[in-house]
Each structure stands twice: as structure tokens, then as C-alpha cells.
Amino acid sequence: MAKDSTRRDRILLHNGLVALVLGYPLAVALSGVLHQLMRFLGAGPVVGQLTMWVVYPLWVAAIALVFLLPSKRACWLWLALANALAALACYFLMHSGGSGA
């Protein structure tokens, strides 16, 4: 029983540390996606403030959600995939037509 508990503790520590490192760029990329979507919708002058303040709640959400993952491999896979998708979405939204200043 103690061996299983130690293994689970190591997985939780690992997932938390990985989320600290990979969760921040994910939060920044998701904030960039939100920024571009709000600019396209014409949200006005609040866009910069909202997207700036949403980074840390997104980072905390990423850290919290990785504790639901069952293994170290799943943690790396999901966070890497989420980072790649968020970065691609941010890139395509920034380089799509109709972007204004």
C-alpha cells in the first residue's frame, strides 16, 4: 500500500511541475486566441486588459486539470498537444485576413 501511495505522489508532483512549466505558455497562447477573437468581434478598448488578466486564471486551470490525468506520459502528451493547438490557433488568427490595428 505504501509503495502505491509513493508512486501516486510522484505522479502528482511530476504532473504539477510539468503544468507549471507547460501551463504558462498554454495560458499565454489561449489569451492570444481570446485577444484575436475579441478584436475581430470589435470588443473595443477592454481587449488588452481582459486578455492580460485572463492569463493567470487560465494557468491555474491548466495546473488543476493535469491532476486528473492518470500518468506522466498523458500529462506530457495533453499539455504538448494543447500548447501546439493553441499556438496554431493564435498564429492562424493573427495571420488571417481582416485583422486591423
C-alpha positions as CSV (number, residue, x, y, z in Angstrom):
1,M,0.0,0.0,0.0
2,A,2.8,2.4,0.8
3,K,4.5,1.7,-2.5
4,D,1.4,2.5,-4.4
5,S,0.9,5.7,-2.4
6,T,4.5,6.8,-3.1
7,R,4.1,6.2,-6.9
8,R,0.9,8.2,-6.9
9,D,2.6,11.0,-5.0
10,R,5.5,11.1,-7.5
11,I,3.0,11.2,-10.4
12,L,1.1,14.1,-8.8
13,L,4.4,16.0,-8.1
14,H,5.6,15.4,-11.7
15,N,2.3,16.5,-13.3
16,G,2.2,19.6,-11.1
17,L,5.7,20.6,-12.1
18,V,5.1,19.9,-15.8
19,A,1.9,22.0,-15.6
20,L,3.9,24.9,-14.0
21,V,6.3,24.8,-17.0
22,L,4.0,24.0,-19.9
23,G,0.8,25.5,-18.5
24,Y,2.1,29.1,-18.7
25,P,2.8,29.1,-22.4
26,L,-0.6,27.4,-22.9
27,A,-2.3,30.2,-20.9
28,V,-0.5,32.9,-22.9
29,A,-1.4,31.3,-26.2
30,L,-5.1,30.9,-25.2
31,S,-5.0,34.5,-24.1
32,G,-3.7,35.5,-27.5
33,V,-6.5,33.5,-29.2
34,L,-9.0,35.3,-27.0
35,H,-7.4,38.6,-27.9
36,Q,-7.6,38.0,-31.6
37,L,-11.2,36.8,-31.4
38,M,-12.3,39.8,-29.3
39,R,-10.5,42.2,-31.8
40,F,-12.4,40.5,-34.7
41,L,-15.7,41.0,-32.8
42,G,-14.9,44.6,-32.2
43,A,-14.8,44.5,-28.4
44,G,-13.2,47.9,-28.0
45,P,-10.6,49.1,-25.6
46,V,-11.2,46.5,-23.0
47,V,-9.5,43.8,-25.1
48,G,-6.0,44.4,-23.8
49,Q,-6.9,44.5,-20.2
50,L,-9.2,41.4,-20.3
51,T,-6.7,39.3,-22.2
52,M,-3.9,40.4,-19.8
53,W,-5.8,39.5,-16.7
54,V,-7.1,36.1,-18.0
55,V,-3.6,34.6,-18.3
56,Y,-3.3,33.6,-14.6
57,P,-6.7,32.0,-14.2
58,L,-6.0,30.0,-17.3
59,W,-2.6,29.0,-15.9
60,V,-4.2,27.9,-12.7
61,A,-6.9,26.0,-14.6
62,A,-4.2,24.1,-16.6
63,I,-2.4,23.2,-13.4
64,A,-5.6,22.0,-11.7
65,L,-6.7,20.0,-14.8
66,V,-3.5,18.0,-15.1
67,F,-4.1,16.3,-11.8
68,L,-7.0,14.5,-13.4
69,L,-4.5,12.8,-15.8
70,P,-3.5,9.2,-14.9
71,S,0.1,9.1,-15.9
72,K,3.2,11.1,-16.6
73,R,3.0,10.3,-20.3
74,A,-0.6,11.5,-20.5
75,C,0.4,14.7,-18.8
76,W,3.2,15.5,-21.3
77,L,1.0,14.4,-24.3
78,W,-2.0,16.5,-23.4
79,L,-0.1,19.6,-22.4
80,A,2.2,19.4,-25.5
81,L,-0.9,18.9,-27.8
82,A,-2.8,21.7,-26.1
83,N,0.2,24.1,-26.5
84,A,0.6,23.2,-30.2
85,L,-3.1,23.6,-30.9
86,A,-3.3,26.9,-29.0
87,A,-0.2,28.3,-30.8
88,L,-1.5,27.2,-34.2
89,A,-4.9,28.8,-33.5
90,C,-3.2,32.0,-32.3
91,Y,-0.9,32.0,-35.4
92,F,-3.8,31.5,-37.8
93,L,-6.0,34.1,-36.2
94,M,-3.2,36.7,-36.3
95,H,-2.4,36.0,-39.9
96,S,-6.0,35.7,-41.2
97,G,-7.4,38.4,-43.4
98,G,-9.2,41.4,-42.0
99,S,-7.0,42.0,-39.0
100,G,-7.0,45.6,-38.0
101,A,-4.8,47.7,-35.8
